[in-house]
Amino acid sequence: MTIESIPSVGSDAGRPLWSVMIPTYHPDIQMLREAMAGPLASGLDRAKMQIALVDDASDVDWKSAPLMTFGQECRDVGIEIHRFDTNVGLAGNWNRCLKLSRGYFVHVLHQDDRVWPDFYDAIVAGFQADPKIGAAFTQHAFITGEGQQIRCGHFQTKTAGIVDDWLEHIFANLAIQCPAIVVKRAVYERLGGFDTGYRYCCDLEMWQRIAREYPLWFDPRPLADFRQHRGGASATLTRRSASWLEVNRCVKEGARQLSAPARRPVMRSFRRYTLRWMIARARQAIVAGDWRGAFAIIRAAALIVRPNDVYAVMRRRYDRAPVGRPPDRPADPAATQPANSLVDRLDVFPTRSGPFSFRRHAALRPTCADTRYTRSRGRSVFLGR
């Protein structure tokens, strides 16, 4: 494990409640504008929200006219821009974001993802519900590069609350996408940053680490959008055998920290969900004519899954991981603020127009009702549209 420590913020004087940190590397400016539009349109007091772009040594001409204009637009609305000359990779740049953050609650929002303006209201409701909660997340929707909805995430519950079946939804079949989760900075300070020893699944390792130590809160409304496109880091890395083997290693190492009775069913459930995911990715690669990527996935599957897993997936049988009681830790001092001080609302939405306007109509809001599920041993399994 290669985990960097995250230093605490020196003084609480003038400290914002929120830090929305956007790591960038050769960003698509239009997608980046969409990413920034959600926080700006949230209606939260801008004096209590830090929004920052953290660039990992992108090889672009920052003095070009379009980027100069973009930079000025950011400064006009109080967005920080941090540019670095050294490329430290995915996890390294995320750790830069954590170190540069000053808020009590940290949201690492990727350059091509986006959130709805009421996302932060949903998150703060979770932190207000129980001061012991270490992280809160909402349902997410998968969208295309053009912003069209594909489907919602597979975590199906009708009410918001603490996640009881975290072994299932964090270890066996991850139900979190990065734009949908906010973590207390005090948690990062205690547990450390993202593990730079992982190239692809550093987020998975972090959510596992947090889930073993703190309760998690989930809101079933799809208030975050995760973009799937061939230029994205996830799409690129899942076409390599090494990425799948890394995920397998990550879950194995995380499972070793669980109680002995939970390890075997968690790993069995993980292998079967992963096989289903690999089959879907291999099909997509074949349709796209990417035979090299498809064979890489098949090769990784042969090294990860067992024959009985193949038989179970053919029968659409996905054994559920055991339900585990959420960790019970003392509340962090930073989480014991009066409830009415967590959010200061504004009466207006300051970014209804301009370069970062939130243009989407409410009719486009994704719902989970338009995806098709079946029941398998008491749980929902996504089958597609």
Long-range contacts (C-beta under 8 A, 24 or more apart in sequence): 1-195, 1-197, 2-195, 2-196, 2-197, 3-192, 3-193, 3-194, 3-195, 3-196, 4-95, 4-192, 4-193, 4-194, 4-196, 5-192, 5-193, 6-95, 6-98, 6-99, 6-185, 6-188, 6-189, 6-192, 6-193, 7-99, 7-189, 8-189, 9-102, 9-185, 15-102, 15-103, 15-104, 16-47, 16-48, 16-49, 16-50, 16-102, 16-103, 16-104, 17-48, 17-49, 17-103, 17-104, 17-105, 17-342, 17-343, 18-44, 18-48, 18-49, 18-50, 18-103, 18-104, 18-105, 18-107, 18-120, 19-49, 19-50, 19-52, 19-101, 19-102, 19-103, 19-105, 19-106, 19-107, 19-185, 20-49, 20-50, 20-51, 20-52, 20-107, 20-109, 21-50, 21-52, 21-54, 21-97, 21-98, 21-100, 21-101, 21-106, 21-107, 21-108, 21-109, 22-51, 22-52, 22-53, 22-54, 22-97, 22-108, 22-109, 22-110, 22-111, 23-54, 23-55, 23-56, 23-90, 23-93, 23-94, 23-96, 23-97, 23-108, 23-110, 23-111, 24-53, 24-54, 24-55, 24-56, 24-58, 24-111, 25-55, 25-56, 25-57, 25-58, 25-87, 25-93, 25-111, 26-58, 26-59, 26-60, 27-55, 27-58, 27-111, 27-112, 28-111, 28-112, 28-231, 29-66, 29-67, 29-70, 31-111, 31-112, 31-227, 32-111, 32-112, 33-355, 33-356, 34-114, 34-147, 35-109, 35-110, 35-111, 35-112, 35-113, 35-114, 36-74, 36-79, 36-356, 37-114, 37-351, 37-356, 37-357, 37-358, 37-359, 38-109, 38-114, 38-115, 38-116, 38-117, 38-119, 38-358, 39-107, 39-109, 39-115, 39-120, 40-77, 40-350, 40-351, 40-356, 40-358, 41-117, 41-349, 41-350, 41-351, 41-352, 41-356, 41-357, 41-358, 42-117, 42-118, 42-119, 42-120, 42-121, 43-117, 43-345, 43-346, 43-348, 43-349, 44-120, 44-343, 44-344, 44-345, 44-346, 45-344, 45-345, 45-346, 46-77, 46-78, 46-350, 48-344, 49-103, 50-80, 50-101, 50-102, 50-103, 51-78, 51-79, 51-80, 52-79, 52-80, 52-81, 52-82, 52-97, 52-100, 52-101, 53-79, 53-80, 53-81, 53-82, 54-82, 54-84, 54-93, 54-96, 54-97, 54-100, 55-81, 55-82, 55-83, 55-84, 56-84, 56-87, 56-88, 56-89, 56-92, 56-93, 56-96, 57-83, 57-84, 57-85, 57-86, 57-87, 70-355, 73-354, 73-355, 73-356, 77-351, 77-354, 77-356, 88-196, 89-196, 89-199, 90-199, 90-200, 90-202, 90-233, 91-193, 91-194, 91-195, 91-196, 91-198, 91-199, 91-202, 92-196, 94-193, 94-194, 94-202, 95-193, 95-194, 95-196, 98-185, 98-188, 98-193, 98-194, 99-193, 101-185, 103-185, 104-184, 104-185, 104-186, 104-334, 104-335, 104-337, 105-182, 105-183, 105-184, 105-185, 106-182, 106-183, 106-184, 106-185, 106-188, 107-181, 107-182, 108-178, 109-178, 109-179, 110-178, 110-179, 112-227, 112-229, 112-232, 113-177, 113-178, 113-179, 113-224, 113-225, 113-226, 113-227, 114-179, 114-224, 114-225, 114-227, 115-179, 115-180, 115-223, 115-224, 115-225, 116-223, 116-224, 116-365, 117-349, 117-358, 118-223, 119-223, 119-224, 120-182, 120-343, 121-343, 122-160, 122-219, 122-221, 122-223, 123-182, 123-219, 124-342, 124-343, 125-160, 125-219, 126-160, 126-217, 126-218, 126-219, 127-184, 127-217, 127-335, 127-342, 128-339, 128-342, 129-161, 129-162, 129-217, 130-162, 130-215, 130-217, 131-331, 131-332, 131-335, 131-336, 132-214, 132-215, 132-328, 132-329, 132-330, 132-331, 132-335, 133-162, 133-184, 133-214, 133-215, 133-216, 133-217, 133-335, 134-183, 134-184, 134-187, 134-210, 134-213, 134-214, 134-215, 134-216, 134-329, 135-181, 135-182, 135-183, 135-184, 135-187, 135-207, 135-210, 135-214, 135-216, 135-217, 136-181, 136-182, 136-216, 136-217, 136-218, 136-219, 137-176, 137-180, 137-181, 137-182, 137-216, 137-217, 137-218, 137-219, 138-180, 138-218, 138-219, 138-220, 138-221, 138-222, 138-223, 138-224, 139-180, 139-218, 139-219, 139-220, 139-221, 139-222, 139-223, 139-224, 139-368, 140-177, 140-179, 140-180, 140-222, 140-223, 140-224, 140-225, 140-226, 141-222, 141-224, 141-225, 141-226, 141-366, 142-225, 142-226, 142-227, 142-228, 143-225, 143-226, 143-227, 143-228, 143-366, 144-227, 144-228, 144-229, 145-227, 145-228, 145-229, 145-230, 145-231, 147-225, 147-227, 149-364, 149-366, 150-228, 151-371, 151-382, 151-384, 151-385, 152-222, 152-366, 152-367, 152-368, 152-371, 153-177, 153-180, 153-222, 153-368, 154-380, 154-381, 154-382, 155-218, 155-220, 156-220, 156-368, 156-373, 156-380, 157-218, 157-220, 158-220, 159-220, 160-217, 160-218, 160-219, 160-220, 161-217, 161-218, 162-215, 162-216, 162-217, 162-218, 162-326, 163-211, 163-215, 163-216, 163-217, 163-218, 163-326, 164-323, 164-324, 164-325, 164-326, 165-320, 165-321, 165-323, 165-324, 166-211, 166-216, 166-324, 166-326, 167-258, 167-262, 167-266, 167-321, 167-322, 167-323, 167-324, 168-269, 168-320, 168-321, 168-323, 168-379, 170-207, 170-208, 170-211, 170-216, 171-208, 171-211, 171-251, 171-254, 171-255, 171-258, 171-266, 171-270, 171-321, 172-266, 172-269, 172-270, 172-273, 172-320, 172-321, 173-269, 173-270, 173-273, 173-318, 173-321, 174-204, 174-207, 176-203, 176-207, 177-224, 177-226, 178-203, 178-226, 179-224, 179-225, 179-226, 180-223, 180-224, 180-226, 181-207, 183-210, 184-332, 184-334, 184-335, 185-334, 186-332, 186-333, 186-334, 186-335, 187-213, 187-214, 187-332, 190-332, 198-246, 198-250, 199-237, 199-242, 199-243, 199-246, 200-237, 200-238, 200-242, 200-243, 200-246, 200-247, 201-243, 201-246, 201-247, 201-250, 204-247, 204-250, 204-251, 205-250, 205-253, 205-254, 208-250, 208-251, 208-254, 209-254, 211-327, 212-254, 212-257, 212-258, 212-327, 213-327, 213-329, 214-326, 214-327, 214-329, 215-326, 215-327, 215-328, 216-326, 220-368, 222-365, 222-366, 222-367, 222-368, 225-366, 230-288, 238-281, 238-297, 239-281, 239-285, 239-290, 239-292, 239-293, 239-296, 239-297, 240-293, 240-296, 241-296, 241-297, 241-299, 241-300, 241-303, 243-300, 244-274, 244-278, 244-297, 244-300, 244-301, 244-304, 245-300, 245-303, 245-304, 247-274, 248-274, 248-303, 248-304, 261-322, 262-321, 262-322, 262-324, 265-319, 265-320, 265-321, 265-322, 266-321, 266-322, 268-309, 268-319, 269-318, 269-319, 269-320, 269-321, 270-321, 271-304, 271-305, 271-306, 271-309, 272-305, 272-309, 272-312, 272-313, 272-317, 272-318, 272-319, 273-318, 274-304, 274-305, 275-301, 275-304, 275-305, 275-309, 275-310, 275-313, 276-313, 276-318, 279-313, 316-374, 316-376, 316-381, 317-376, 317-377, 318-376, 318-377, 318-379, 318-381, 319-377, 320-377, 320-378, 320-379
